[in-house]
């Protein structure tokens, strides 16, 4: 049996459903036998594949990832599509990516609309390091801090698109997440409080101060949370609507100032 075949067998035995695909990615990312062995061991220990190989595919981009950084979900590509259509930003407009994690959302928006002025922020230092690498090509700036706090004051009232992929898992449900997320992603990127909307409320409360007239706030949530999230937006002076993708895997609440 070839080395690749042995890796596939080990991954399959560990419960990796797409063992062949994962083996191909790991082999392709490894720089030598020692690194290959270590990467396979990390995957067998439950580390997300994207953290093992050091990148994730997102909106046609290769997003750099480090261990311990939230892995961008493919469903979040729907948020990006909503951000760049229907009142899309144009070159020169200010885009802010809050709770940016790896910076995937901001990087994808900037790639789709060249020339936007991108700013991103996250409270997690590891995420900030990753995000800086991922937005470097579009001259994006990344700040470390809690929500709006680290943003330059000059951005108040100028933001055309405010994308916030906030944590929205209710605290009591975090323990039900797959082990890959539960054990290897930061809790701050997952736990949204009692009903999953705590961070969303804080983002909505501050949005009016930062959005330009006609500017939009976009937040990913679940179908069952969307109505309450829209009510939160409305209480803070935003005209709210909900968008869902065709297969029902992604829901985004959009608020316009």
Number of C-alpha atoms within 10 A of each C-alpha: 5 7 9 14 13 12 21 21 16 17 21 17 12 14 12 19 11 11 19 16 11 21 24 13 15 23 20 11 16 17 10 9 10 9 14 18 14 13 21 23 15 16 22 18 11 17 21 22 22 23 22 23 24 16 19 22 15 19 21 11 14 14 25 22 28 18 18 18 25 24 27 22 11 14 16 21 19 18 26 22 16 20 27 17 9 8 13 16 24 17 11 13 17 21 28 30 25 27 29 31 30 31 30 30 31 30 30 24 27 25 17 18 17 13 16 22 20 23 25 32 29 26 20 19 14 19 26 25 20 21 30 21 16 24 25 12 11 17 16 22 17 28 23 19 16 14 22 21 12 15 21 10 10 8 16 15 15 16 26 28 28 27 27 25 23 26 22 24 23 17 16 13 15 17 13 11 12 9 13 15 22 14 15 17 19 18 16 13 23 21 22 22 17 13 15 23 23 17 19 21 17 13 22 24 16 13 26 23 14 23 24 21 13 15 24 27 29 24 26 27 23 18 17 9 16 21 15 13 27 20 14 20 27 17 14 16 15 23 17 21 18 18 17 18 13 7 6 11 13 19 22 27 24 24 27 22 21
